[in-house]
Amino acid sequence: MNKIIEKNISGKKVFGLFILTNLVYAFMLMVTIPKTMAFSNGLKLLDMMPTGYDFNYVNKLFSTLDDIGRETYLTNQIPVDMIYPLLFGVSYCLVMAYFLKKINKLHTPFIYLCLLPVIAGIADYLENLGIISMLNSYPDFTETAVQTASIFSVIKSISTTIFFVALLVVLILLGIKLLTKKSSTI
């Protein structure tokens, strides 16, 4: 893992992946999610529920979406959300590695922080597979299917939250390092 990360943390590569990832995310936020939510009568999509959901909520959402909304979810939102987790996992893994290198912590146990976005991406894929399965089997999806997809939604949100908190701490440490370096040269 270290060799792959070390080979791919040039500023241009990290910045390019970061921009691409966030363009895809912006597209979801501004296009595919609103397009799908137009059928939801204000109910949140499962992808947007960080604390999970239960059988009754999924049933209510899918019922409210009706045939066209469920089809929109399946053919508009989900395909874009099958690209995003890979981009998120790779991009933010490299972002963390880039900044860890700047504070001389890349070759320490802190390298494992780079796995958090990868875990979030894998959980996002498993969440998506669960949503696809439920959309395709509606109204005959099971409580187990809902619980499984919900668990992956929660894992995705927890690992993402921990990642961004860790990234913030690393950026603060970098800021302190730069300010200390600057003040010592004055």
C-alpha positions in Angstrom: 0.0 0.0 0.0 2.8 2.4 0.9 4.5 2.1 -2.4 1.3 2.7 -4.4 0.5 5.7 -2.3 4.0 7.1 -2.4 4.0 6.7 -6.2 0.8 8.7 -6.7 0.9 11.7 -4.3 2.3 14.3 -6.6 0.4 17.6 -6.1 -0.9 17.7 -9.6 -2.3 14.1 -9.5 -3.9 14.6 -6.1 -5.4 17.9 -7.1 -6.7 16.6 -10.4 -8.4 13.6 -8.7 -9.8 15.9 -6.0 -11.3 18.2 -8.6 -12.8 15.2 -10.6 -14.2 13.6 -7.5 -15.9 16.8 -6.4 -17.3 17.6 -9.9 -19.0 14.2 -9.8 -20.2 14.9 -6.3 -21.5 18.3 -7.3 -23.3 16.7 -10.3 -25.1 14.3 -7.9 -26.0 17.1 -5.5 -27.3 19.4 -8.2 -28.7 17.0 -10.8 -29.3 13.4 -10.0 -30.3 13.7 -6.4 -32.8 16.6 -7.0 -34.1 14.8 -10.1 -34.9 11.7 -8.0 -36.1 13.7 -5.0 -38.6 15.4 -7.2 -40.7 12.2 -6.8 -40.1 11.7 -3.0 -42.4 14.3 -1.6 -39.6 15.6 0.6 -38.5 12.2 1.9 -34.7 11.8 1.9 -33.1 9.2 -0.4 -31.4 6.3 1.4 -28.0 7.5 0.2 -28.5 10.7 2.2 -29.4 9.1 5.6 -26.2 8.9 7.6 -27.9 7.3 10.6 -29.6 4.6 8.6 -33.2 3.7 8.0 -35.7 1.0 8.7 -38.1 -1.2 6.8 -41.1 1.2 7.2 -39.1 4.2 6.0 -37.8 2.4 2.9 -41.3 1.1 2.1 -42.8 4.6 2.5 -40.0 6.2 0.4 -40.4 3.6 -2.4 -44.1 3.9 -2.4 -44.0 7.7 -2.5 -41.4 7.6 -5.4 -43.9 5.5 -7.4 -42.8 3.7 -10.5 -41.2 6.7 -12.3 -39.3 7.8 -9.2 -38.0 4.3 -8.4 -36.9 4.0 -12.1 -35.2 7.5 -11.8 -33.4 6.4 -8.6 -32.2 3.2 -10.4 -31.2 4.7 -13.7 -30.1 8.2 -12.8 -28.8 8.5 -9.2 -27.4 5.0 -8.7 -25.2 4.9 -11.9 -23.4 8.1 -10.9 -23.2 6.8 -7.4 -21.4 3.8 -8.8 -18.6 6.0 -10.1 -18.3 8.3 -7.0 -17.2 5.8 -4.3 -14.1 4.8 -6.3 -13.2 8.4 -7.0 -13.8 9.3 -3.3 -11.8 6.3 -2.0 -8.8 6.9 -4.2 -8.9 10.7 -4.2 -9.2 11.2 -0.5 -6.8 8.4 0.3 -4.2 10.4 -1.7 -5.3 13.7 -0.2 -4.6 12.3 3.3 -1.3 10.8 2.2 -0.2 14.1 0.5 -0.8 16.1 3.7 0.7 13.4 6.0 3.8 13.6 3.9 3.9 17.4 4.4 4.0 16.9 8.2 6.5 13.9 7.9 3.9 11.4 9.2 3.4 9.3 6.0 5.7 6.5 7.1 4.1 6.1 10.5 1.0 4.3 11.7 -0.9 7.5 10.6 -0.8 6.0 7.1 -3.8 3.9 8.1 -5.9 7.1 8.1 -5.6 6.8 4.3 -7.8 3.6 4.5 -10.8 5.5 5.9 -12.0 6.8 2.5 -11.4 3.4 1.0 -13.6 1.8 3.7 -16.2 4.5 3.0 -16.1 3.8 -0.7 -16.5 0.1 -0.2 -19.4 0.6 2.2 -21.0 3.0 -0.4 -20.8 0.3 -3.0 -22.4 -2.2 -0.7 -25.0 0.3 0.2 -25.7 0.9 -3.5 -26.0 -2.8 -4.2 -28.5 -3.1 -1.4 -30.5 -0.2 -2.7 -30.5 -1.7 -6.2 -31.6 -5.0 -4.9 -34.5 -3.4 -2.9 -35.5 -1.2 -5.8 -35.6 -4.2 -8.2 -37.5 -6.4 -5.7 -40.0 -3.7 -4.5 -42.5 -4.3 -2.9 -41.1 -7.7 -2.0 -37.8 -6.7 -0.3 -37.0 -8.1 3.1 -36.3 -6.6 6.5 -32.9 -8.2 6.3 -32.2 -6.5 3.0 -33.1 -3.1 4.6 -31.0 -3.7 7.7 -28.0 -4.8 5.7 -28.1 -1.8 3.4 -28.7 0.5 6.4 -25.6 -0.9 8.2 -23.5 -0.1 5.1 -25.0 3.4 5.1 -24.0 3.9 8.7 -20.5 2.5 8.1 -20.1 4.8 5.1 -21.1 7.9 7.2 -19.0 7.0 10.3 -15.8 6.3 8.3 -16.4 9.5 6.2 -16.9 11.6 9.4 -13.8 10.1 11.1 -11.8 10.7 7.9 -12.8 14.4 7.7 -12.1 15.0 11.4 -8.7 13.3 11.0 -8.0 15.4 7.8 -8.9 18.6 9.7 -6.5 17.6 12.5 -3.7 16.9 9.9 -4.4 20.3 8.2 -4.2 22.0 11.6 -0.9 20.3 12.3 0.4 21.4 8.9 -0.7 25.0 9.6 1.1 24.9 13.0 4.2 23.5 11.3 4.1 26.2 8.6 3.6 29.0 11.2 6.3 27.7 13.4 8.7 27.4 10.5 7.8 30.9 9.3 8.2 32.5 12.8 11.6 30.8 13.2 12.9 32.4 10.0 11.8 35.9 11.0 
